[in-house]
């Protein structure tokens, strides 16, 4: 118990948790004996050493494999207890211990993500069963951070508000040509065409998403105005009045940031506008979480704002507006986790119990990462010409209100 006891004693600074080892010994950690009970059990003797050696990876894998068993509480309760006591804002020894076993920051910065590898990485996650995503996403299938004007809003309302919020920042005009980099299942492109009368090309590396997006455009009768292609952004040619990218930049890789912004600069017209929505990191960028990198999003990297600025500045893209969404993704992930829990039997039937625990750990880990860890969301608007947009932000609020009203009237 000594090694794991020291680790948990450092991490658990509030609340209370009890550990039961494989031989039945019990030890409690945390100052609050009256807190909500959380009890975990190790199913074998090796687990304690594995967790001490590499907490971020071993902890998640042990839960996924059924070697770490939650006897009281939930995996979310446990992660909230540990990460909540070691918030990013406060730094401290606990956060350093939780970073053990991660890839070095230097290695992460130089990790390559060429087109063939990028498509394989995308397929690993986004080409899962459509039925799985239908169980927990909103009907428009937005698999990215929603925008909560009120934390009490439904997921559907928050995703609708996200679309209006992003569209307003693009300063759209009818007939413009818009590029959607990483178009997902096509919802954003269809929305922009519907509310603003623009033509949209959506690109993706997921064959499953491409199929659904094309079917949706055909069903809506707009297949000539909203088109989708299976192509890497680096291979695209032409020019666009507007570029939007939501939830794709996380998969670019830090080694390719210069290439990404240079490509966007080339594709964007001189008077064009670009809106980039991405998960990011507070403070300086770090290395990928080993569990997420291995099991969920291989090859991902979360940028710091300084990394994005450094890369975009090299091609003279002007960051004309920057917004940080601090906890909106936590609300989004809570909605997804609740829906997955309610449909657990169906997810297990699609895959198995191990997959469900992996998915549960991924979503719960995301919640605490946005509530107490170093994650946030950035929405950065870029222009090539300083005169491309009105000189105040009033146009955003006016357009956003108009888009919301038009959707309510449908």
C-alpha positions in Angstrom: 0.0 0.0 0.0 2.9 2.4 0.5 3.4 3.5 -3.1 -0.2 3.8 -4.0 -1.0 5.2 -0.6 1.5 8.1 -1.1 0.1 8.8 -4.5 -3.6 8.9 -3.4 -2.7 10.8 -0.2 -1.2 13.5 -2.4 -4.0 13.6 -4.9 -7.1 13.3 -2.6 -7.1 16.7 -0.7 -10.8 17.0 -0.2 -13.8 14.6 0.1 -13.1 10.9 1.0 -12.4 7.8 -0.9 -11.6 4.2 0.3 -9.3 1.8 -1.5 -9.7 -2.0 -1.1 -6.7 -3.9 -2.4 -6.7 -7.4 -4.0 -6.0 -9.0 -0.6 -8.9 -7.2 1.1 -7.0 -4.5 3.0 -8.8 -1.1 3.2 -7.4 2.4 3.4 -9.2 5.7 3.3 -7.9 9.0 1.9 -9.2 12.6 2.2 -10.1 14.8 5.1 -13.9 14.7 5.0 -15.2 11.5 6.5 -18.8 12.7 6.0 -18.4 13.2 2.3 -20.2 11.2 -0.4 -18.7 7.7 -0.1 -16.5 6.6 -2.9 -15.0 3.1 -2.7 -12.8 1.4 -5.3 -11.3 -2.1 -5.4 -8.2 -3.3 -7.1 -8.8 -6.8 -8.6 -5.1 -7.8 -8.7 -1.9 -7.0 -7.0 0.0 -5.6 -10.0 -2.4 -2.7 -10.5 -1.1 -0.5 -7.7 2.4 -0.5 -9.2 1.1 0.1 -12.7 -0.9 3.1 -11.6 2.0 4.6 -9.6 4.3 4.2 -12.6 1.9 5.7 -15.2 -1.3 7.0 -13.6 -3.0 8.6 -16.6 -2.8 5.5 -18.8 -3.0 2.7 -16.2 -6.0 4.2 -14.3 -8.2 4.4 -17.4 -7.1 1.0 -18.8 -7.7 -0.7 -15.4 -11.2 0.7 -15.3 -11.9 -0.3 -18.9 -10.6 -3.8 -18.3 -12.5 -4.3 -15.0 -9.4 -4.5 -12.9 -10.4 -1.2 -11.1 -13.9 -1.7 -9.7 -16.1 1.1 -8.4 -18.0 -0.3 -5.5 -19.5 3.0 -4.2 -20.0 6.1 -6.4 -19.2 6.3 -10.1 -16.1 6.8 -12.2 -17.1 10.5 -12.6 -17.4 10.9 -8.8 -13.8 9.5 -8.5 -12.3 11.7 -11.2 -14.1 14.8 -9.8 -12.6 14.0 -6.4 -9.1 13.7 -7.7 -9.0 16.3 -10.4 -11.2 18.8 -8.5 -8.7 18.8 -5.7 -5.8 19.5 -8.1 -7.3 22.3 -10.3 -5.1 23.7 -13.1 -5.4 27.2 -11.7 -3.7 26.1 -8.4 -0.9 24.0 -9.9 0.8 22.0 -7.2 2.3 18.6 -6.6 -0.8 16.7 -7.4 -0.9 17.9 -11.0 2.7 17.0 -11.5 2.0 13.4 -10.3 -1.0 13.1 -12.6 1.3 14.0 -15.6 3.6 11.0 -15.0 4.0 8.7 -18.0 2.9 11.3 -20.6 4.8 11.8 -23.8 7.3 14.6 -23.5 6.3 18.0 -24.8 9.2 18.1 -27.3 8.2 14.7 -28.7 4.5 15.8 -29.0 5.6 19.0 -30.9 7.4 17.0 -33.6 4.9 14.1 -34.0 4.0 13.8 -37.7 0.5 13.4 -39.0 0.7 12.9 -42.8 -2.5 12.5 -44.8 -2.6 8.7 -44.8 -2.0 8.5 -41.1 -4.6 11.3 -40.5 -7.3 9.4 -42.3 -6.5 6.2 -40.3 -6.7 8.2 -37.1 -10.0 9.7 -38.1 -11.4 6.3 -39.0 -10.4 4.9 -35.6 -13.0 7.1 -33.9 -15.4 8.6 -36.4 -16.1 5.4 -38.4 -17.7 3.7 -35.4 -21.3 2.7 -35.7 -23.7 5.5 -36.6 -26.1 3.9 -34.2 -23.7 4.7 -31.3 -23.6 8.4 -32.1 -27.4 8.5 -32.5 -27.8 7.4 -28.9 -26.2 10.4 -27.4 -25.7 13.2 -29.9 -28.4 15.8 -30.8 -30.4 14.9 -33.9 -28.2 17.2 -36.1 -25.2 15.1 -34.9 -22.9 17.8 -33.6 -19.9 16.0 -32.0 -18.3 19.2 -30.6 -18.7 21.7 -27.8 -22.2 23.2 -27.6 -22.8 26.8 -26.7 -24.8 27.2 -23.5 -26.4 30.6 -23.1 -27.9 29.1 -19.9 -26.5 26.0 -18.2 -30.1 24.7 -17.9 -30.6 24.6 -21.6 -31.1 21.2 -23.4 -28.3 19.8 -25.5 -30.4 20.4 -28.6 -30.9 24.1 -27.7 -27.2 24.5 -26.9 -26.1 23.0 -30.2 -28.5 25.1 -32.2 -27.2 28.2 -30.4 -23.6 27.1 -31.2 -24.4 27.0 -34.9 -25.9 30.6 -34.7 -22.9 31.8 -32.7 -20.4 30.5 -35.2 -22.4 31.6 -38.3 -22.6 35.1 -36.9 -18.9 35.4 -36.7 -18.5 34.5 -40.4 -20.4 37.7 -41.5 -22.1 35.6 -44.3 -23.6 37.0 -47.4 -25.9 35.1 -49.8 -24.1 33.4 -52.7 -20.7 33.3 -51.0 -18.7 30.1 -51.2 -17.8 28.5 -47.8 -15.4 25.8 -47.0 -16.1 23.6 -44.0 -12.9 21.8 -42.9 -13.8 18.7 -41.0 -17.5 18.8 -41.8 -18.6 15.8 -39.6 -22.0 14.5 -40.5 -22.8 17.7 -42.4 -24.9 19.6 -40.0 -23.0 22.9 -39.9 -22.8 23.1 -43.7 -26.5 22.5 -44.1 -27.2 25.1 -41.4 -25.1 27.8 -43.1 -26.8 27.2 -46.4 -30.2 27.3 -44.8 -29.9 30.5 -42.8 -27.6 32.5 -45.0 -28.0 31.2 -48.6 -24.4 30.3 -49.1 -22.9 27.4 -51.0 -20.8 25.1 -48.9 -18.1 22.5 -49.6 -17.6 20.2 -46.6 -14.5 18.0 -46.4 -13.9 15.1 -44.2 -11.6 12.0 -43.9 -14.3 9.8 -42.5 -16.1 7.6 -45.1 -19.0 7.0 -42.8 -19.5 10.7 -42.1 -19.2 11.5 -45.8 -22.0 9.0 -46.7 -24.4 10.4 -44.1 -23.6 14.0 -45.0 -24.3 13.4 -48.7 -27.5 11.6 -47.9 -28.7 14.5 -45.7 -27.9 17.1 -48.4 -29.8 15.1 -51.0 -32.8 14.6 -48.6 -32.9 18.4 -48.0 -32.8 19.1 -51.8 -29.6 21.1 -51.6 -27.1 18.7 -53.0 -26.1 21.2 -55.6 -25.5 24.0 -53.0 -24.0 21.8 -50.2 -21.4 19.3 -51.4 -19.1 17.0 -49.5 -15.8 15.4 -50.4 -13.5 12.9 -48.9 -10.2 14.9 -49.1 -7.4 16.1 -46.9 -7.4 19.9 -46.5 -3.8 19.9 -47.7 -4.9 18.6 -51.1 -7.6 21.2 -51.7 -7.4 23.9 -54.4 -9.6 26.9 -55.2 -10.6 29.9 -53.2 -13.4 30.6 -50.7 -15.1 33.6 -49.3 -15.4 32.0 -45.9 -13.7 29.1 -44.1 -15.2 27.4 -41.0 -13.6 24.5 -39.0 -15.3 23.0 -35.9 -13.6 20.3 -33.9 -11.0 19.4 -36.5 -7.9 21.4 -35.5 -7.4 19.0 -32.5 -6.4 16.3 -35.1 -4.0 18.4 -37.1 -0.9 17.9 -34.9 1.4 20.5 -33.6 4.0 19.7 -36.2 1.5 20.7 -38.9 0.2 24.0 -37.5 2.3 26.1 -39.9 1.1 24.0 -42.8 -2.5 24.3 -41.7 -2.6 28.0 -41.5 -0.6 28.4 -44.7 -3.1 26.3 -46.5 -6.0 28.2 -45.0 -4.4 31.5 -46.1 -4.0 30.2 -49.6 -7.6 29.0 -49.8 -9.1 32.2 -48.3 -9.9 35.1 -50.5 -8.2 38.4 -49.7 -11.4 39.8 -48.2 -12.4 36.5 -46.6 -13.2 35.5 -43.1 -12.3 32.3 -41.2 -13.7 30.9 -37.9 -11.7 28.2 -36.1 -13.4 26.4 -33.2 -11.1 24.0 -31.3 -10.4 22.4 -28.0 -7.4 24.1 -26.5 -5.2 24.3 -23.5 -5.0 27.0 -20.8 -1.5 28.3 -20.4 1.2 26.6 -22.5 0.4 23.5 -24.5 1.4 20.1 -23.1 1.6 16.6 -24.4 -1.4 14.4 -25.2 -3.2 12.4 -22.5 -1.9 8.8 -22.9 -5.3 7.1 -22.5 -7.1 9.5 -24.9 -4.2 9.2 -27.4 -4.2 5.4 -27.3 -7.8 4.5 -27.1 -9.9 7.5 -28.3 -8.2 10.0 -30.6 -4.8 8.7 -31.8 -2.5 11.5 -33.0 -4.4 14.4 -31.4 -2.8 17.5 -29.9 -4.6 20.3 -28.1 -3.1 23.7 -28.9 -2.4 26.6 -26.7 -3.5 30.1 -27.9 0.1 31.1 -28.2 0.8 28.1 -30.6 -2.2 29.1 -32.7 -1.1 32.7 -32.8 2.5 31.9 -33.6 1.5 29.7 -36.6 -1.1 32.1 -38.0 1.1 35.1 -37.6 3.7 33.6 -39.9 1.3 33.9 -42.9 -0.1 37.2 -41.7 -3.6 35.9 -40.8 -5.1 38.5 -38.4 -6.8 37.1 -35.3 -9.6 39.6 -35.5 -11.7 38.1 -32.7 -10.9 35.6 -30.0 -13.3 34.0 -27.5 -12.6 31.4 -24.9 -15.4 29.0 -23.9 -14.2 27.9 -20.5 -16.8 25.3 -19.3 -19.3 24.9 -22.2 -17.8 21.6 -23.1 -18.2 20.3 -19.6 -22.0 20.9 -19.9 -21.9 19.2 -23.3 -20.1 16.2 -22.1 -22.4 15.8 -19.1 -25.3 15.7 -21.4 -23.5 13.0 -23.5 -22.6 10.9 -20.5 -26.1 11.0 -19.1 -27.5 9.9 -22.4 -24.9 7.1 -22.7 -25.7 5.9 -19.2 -29.4 5.8 -20.0 -28.7 3.7 -23.1 -26.0 1.5 -21.6 -27.6 -1.8 -22.5 -27.8 -0.8 -26.1 -24.2 0.3 -26.3 -23.1 -3.0 -24.6 -25.2 -4.9 -27.1 -23.4 -3.0 -30.0 -19.9 -3.6 -28.6 -19.4 -5.0 -25.0 -19.0 -4.0 -21.4 -15.3 -3.2 -21.9 -16.1 -0.7 -24.7 -18.8 0.9 -22.6 -16.4 1.4 -19.7 -13.8 2.9 -22.1 -16.4 5.3 -23.5 -17.7 6.2 -20.0 -14.1 6.9 -18.8 -13.5 9.1 -21.9 -16.6 11.2 -21.3 -16.1 11.5 -17.6 -12.5 12.3 -18.0 -13.5 15.1 -20.5 -15.9 16.6 -18.0 -13.3 17.0 -15.2 -10.7 18.2 -17.8 -12.9 21.1 -18.6 -14.2 21.7 -15.1 -10.9 21.5 -13.3 -8.1 20.6 -15.7 -6.3 22.6 -18.4 -8.8 22.3 -21.2 -11.0 25.0 -22.8 -12.4 25.8 -26.2 -11.2 28.6 -28.5 -13.1 30.3 -31.2 -10.7 32.5 -33.2 -11.8 34.6 -36.2 -9.1 35.2 -38.8 -9.0 37.7 -41.7 -6.4 38.5 -44.3 -7.3 42.2 -44.7 -8.0 44.4 -41.6 -10.9 46.1 -43.5 -12.7 42.8 -44.2 -15.1 43.2 -41.3 -17.1 46.0 -39.6 -15.0 47.7 -37.0 -17.2 46.8 -34.0 -18.7 43.4 -33.0 -22.3 44.6 -33.3 -22.8 42.7 -36.5 -22.2 39.4 -34.7 -25.0 40.0 -32.1 -27.4 41.2 -34.8 -26.7 38.2 -37.1 -26.9 35.7 -34.2 -30.3 37.0 -33.1 -31.5 36.8 -36.7 -30.3 33.2 -37.2 -31.9 32.1 -34.0 -35.2 33.8 -34.9 -35.2 32.2 -38.4 -34.7 28.7 -36.9 -37.5 29.2 -34.4 -39.8 30.2 -37.1 -39.2 26.9 -39.1 
